[in-house]
Amino acid sequence: MAGELTVTDSWTYAKGSVGPLQKAITGLAVTVTGNDGVYDFATLSTSPAALNLGTLSGTLGWAWFHNTDTTNDIILLTGSGGKQFARIKPGEFAHLRLGDDVTTPYAKASAGTPVLEYQILPP
């Protein structure tokens, strides 16, 4: 089956002499090759920790991350000791297709013990 994942996103930006700038993508149909996926929560510290992938392995696909904390940032890493690929401020979220170099994403807190809500799909 094709188009199992539908992605919709929009934003509006206006500040100073810029904007308003608006962009919307509606109903992007994405084919997912596998049948697995993981939806989980991770309580983080300032030490990097591998995210639970359940039965997923190898190349990963689309991912959605939500920082449920009200104070501390969450930093996403390409692996253990890997490069930072995202910083999610309190209350913010991000969704993207993970790169080939991210086979086990790691996450850590800038401070405290924020909770990361996430979903990761196969490619």
C-alpha positions in Angstrom: 0.0 0.0 0.0 1.3 3.5 -0.8 0.9 6.7 1.2 0.4 5.2 4.6 1.7 8.4 6.3 0.2 11.8 5.6 2.2 14.8 6.6 0.6 18.3 6.9 2.5 21.3 8.1 2.1 25.1 8.1 3.7 28.2 9.6 3.4 31.9 9.6 6.2 34.3 10.5 6.1 38.0 11.0 8.6 40.1 12.9 10.0 43.6 12.3 10.1 44.4 8.6 9.7 40.7 7.6 6.5 39.0 6.8 4.1 37.8 7.2 5.6 34.8 5.5 3.4 31.8 5.2 4.1 28.3 4.0 1.9 25.2 4.1 2.3 21.7 2.9 -1.0 19.8 3.0 -1.5 16.1 2.6 2.0 15.0 1.6 1.6 11.2 1.1 4.6 9.2 2.2 5.1 5.5 1.5 6.5 3.5 4.4 8.2 0.3 3.5 8.1 -1.6 6.8 5.2 -2.5 9.1 6.8 -1.6 12.4 7.1 1.7 14.2 7.6 2.9 17.8 5.7 5.4 19.9 7.3 6.1 23.3 8.3 8.5 26.0 11.8 9.0 27.3 12.8 10.8 30.5 16.1 12.3 29.8 19.1 13.6 31.7 22.2 15.5 30.6 23.8 12.2 29.6 23.0 11.0 26.1 20.6 8.0 26.0 19.6 5.7 23.1 15.9 6.0 22.2 13.9 2.8 22.4 13.3 1.6 18.9 11.2 -1.5 19.7 11.6 -3.9 16.7 13.0 -1.2 14.3 16.5 -1.6 13.1 18.8 -0.4 10.3 17.6 2.5 8.2 14.9 4.6 9.9 12.3 6.8 8.2 10.1 9.6 9.4 10.2 10.7 13.0 8.2 13.0 15.2 9.6 14.5 18.4 7.8 16.6 21.1 9.5 18.2 24.1 6.8 18.0 26.8 8.9 20.0 29.3 8.1 23.7 30.2 11.7 24.7 31.0 14.5 22.6 29.4 15.7 22.0 25.9 16.1 18.5 24.4 19.0 17.8 22.2 18.8 15.0 19.5 22.0 13.2 18.4 22.9 11.0 15.5 24.2 8.3 17.9 26.2 7.6 21.0 28.7 10.5 21.0 27.2 11.6 17.7 26.5 15.0 16.2 23.6 17.1 17.3 20.9 17.2 14.6 18.2 19.0 16.4 17.5 21.1 19.5 13.9 21.2 20.6 12.9 24.0 22.9 10.3 23.5 25.7 6.8 22.7 24.3 8.1 22.6 20.7 8.1 19.7 18.3 9.8 18.6 15.1 9.1 16.1 12.4 11.5 14.9 9.7 12.9 12.0 7.8 16.0 10.7 9.6 19.2 10.6 7.7 21.1 7.4 6.8 23.6 8.1 9.6 20.9 7.9 12.3 20.4 4.2 13.0 20.0 4.7 16.7 19.0 8.2 17.7 20.1 9.5 21.1 18.7 12.3 23.1 19.8 14.3 26.1 18.6 17.3 28.2 20.2 20.7 28.4 19.4 20.5 32.1 16.9 18.8 34.4 14.9 15.7 33.4 12.6 16.7 30.5 10.3 14.1 28.9 10.6 13.5 25.1 7.5 12.1 23.4 8.4 10.5 20.1 7.3 8.3 17.2 9.7 6.7 14.7 8.7 4.8 11.5 10.6 2.5 9.2 11.8 4.0 5.9 
